[in-house]
Amino acid sequence: MAPSKIAAAGPKAHKASTSKKHKAAPGKAEGPAGKPKAKASPDKPKTLPKKASGGHALPRLQFGVLALRMQGESVSVMLVTSRGTRRWIIPKGNPEKGKSGAEVGAIEAFEEAGVLGEVWNAPIGSYVSLKHLANGRVVPCAIEVYRMDVDEVLDDWPEKGQRQRCWATLDEAAMMVGEGGLVTLMLKLNAELIGH
């Protein structure tokens, strides 16, 4: 029996699903088109992390997805560039009131990478990353990661003019991203999916 998943048909449409889809979607590196910066969603929290004992900031919680497409024995993941530092990352975002981590992940995959598909309800892992804020501050973030089986790659999406995107095998992606915890998660998932 396949785990429960969230089917994403766009930023607002989510439904529970137990079917498992692995439809391959086309797409290669695509990038900025000079569109103006999108405004942040008004219902996303904008609070800074509280201080733990000892004065260190507690990690912010974010939800991300490994947006996967299966093609025979090969598994590829969609990466996007961060808006500020242009590093390769996975789509991720802050918690939203009334939405599960899987739902937030589906929304972020649509907005940041232009991909639609089914996001598994249970996270596949987590890692800690440093977020570089516009004011120069760096804050720790705990990212809970969900698996997305991509059904469709869009030619146009909300943050197309702000980010590049590319497909890479999980092994290649592990060499492109900068967070050690994400590298470990990608390599572990690759071993589970293709047995290497």
N, C-alpha and C positions, 0 to 999 in steps of 0.2 A: 504494500500500500504506500503510495506517495504521500509525503508530508503535505499539510494544508498550505495553500499559497494564496497570495493576493494577485488578482489579474488586473493589470493596469491598461486602460484604454484611453489614457490621457490624464491630465493633472487632477481631474475631479472624479473620474469614474473608477471605482474599485469594487471588486466583488470577491467573495470567497470561492475557491476552486480546489478540487482535488485531482483534476486531470493533470497530466504531465505533458507539456508541449516542448518540443525541441526543434522548432522550425528555424532554419538558418536564415539570416538576414544579410543583405549586401551592405557594403560600406567600407571605405578606406579613409585615410587621413583627410579631414576637412577642417576648415578654419574660419577665422574672423571675416566678417563681411562689412565691418565698419558701422554696425548698428549701435544706437545709443545704449548706455548701460540700463539694464532692467532694474526697477525699483524692488526693494525687499518686500516680501509678503507682510501685510500688517499684522497677521496673527502669529508670526514667528517670534519667540521670546528674544529680547535684546539685553538680557541681564548679564552682567559680568559674574565670573565664578566667585563664590564665597571663599573666605580664608579658612584653611584648616588650622589645627593647633600648630604653632611654630611659624605662622604667618605665610605659608605657601598656599597658592591658589589651588583649589580643588579642580580636577578636570571638568570641563564642559562636556555634556553628553551630546553626541551627534549620531546620526544614523546614515550608513552608507550601503552601497550595493556593489557586488561584483556582477556586472552585467555580462552574462556568458552567452556564447553561441557555439553549438556543437556542429562539427562538420566531419563526419566519419570518426576517425580516431583523434582528431584535433579539437582542442578547446581553446577558444579565443575570448578575451575579455576586453571590454570597451574602457579605455582610459580617456581622461580629459585633462586639460591644463588648468591649473589654478589661475584665478584672475589676476592676482597680485604678482606672484613670483614666477608664474608660468611653468611650475613643476608639474610632472605627470602625477595625477591622483585618480581616485575613484570618485564617482558622483556621491556627494554626501551633503547633509544639511542638519539644521537644528530641529529639535522636537517641535511639533505643532499640536496645539490643543485639539483633543478629540481624535487624533490620528495615531495609529500604532507605528512602531519603528519600520515595519515592512511597508506601510502606506507612505510614510515620509520618504523611504528609499525609492519607491516607485515614482513619486513626484519629482524627486531630485534627478533621477535617471532621465526622465522626460525633459525637465527644464535645462539641465546642464549638458546632456549628451544626445538628446533627441532619440532615445530608444524606448520602446514599449515592450512589455512582456509580463510574465508572471513572477512575482517575488514570493519566495518561501516565507511563511510566517515566523519560523524560528531562526534566530541568528546563527550563522555558521562560525562565528568567532568575533573577537574584538581586538583592538590594539590602541595604543596611545600615540598621539601625534601632537606636534606643536603648530598652532594656528597663528599666522602672522597678520595682525590687525592693521588697518589703514593708518592708525595713529602711531605705529611703530612698536606697539606692545606685542609680546608673544605670550600666548596662553595655552596651557595643555588641554587637549581634548581627548576624551575616551570615545572611540568610534566603534559602535556596534554594527557589524557587517552582516548583510543578508544576501542570499543568492537570488539573482534574477535570471530567468531563462528568456532571452530576447526573442520576440516574435516579429518585430518590425523596427526598421531603422528609418527615421524621417529625414527628408531633405532639408526641412526648415524646422527650427525649434527655438524656444525663447532666448537662450543664451548663445546662439550661433555666432553672433558678432563679438562675443567676449572670450570664447574658449576655442581651442583646437580639440579635436577628438581623433582617436585612432584605435584600430583593433590590433591586438598583440596576443601571441600565445601566452599562457600563464607564466611559462619560463621567461619569455622575453619581457613581459610586464614586470616581473619580479626584479629584473635588472634596471628597469626604467624608473620605478618609484623610489622615493627616498626614505620611507619609513620602514624600519626593520621589522616591526610587528606585522605590517601589511605584506612584506616579502615572505615572511614565515607562513602567513595565512594562505597566500597564493600558491606557494610550493606544496603545502600540505593538501590543498584542494586539488591541485594538479595530480599529485600522487594518487589521491582517492578516485579521481575521475578516469584517468588513463593508465593507472598502475605503474608509473615510473618512479 
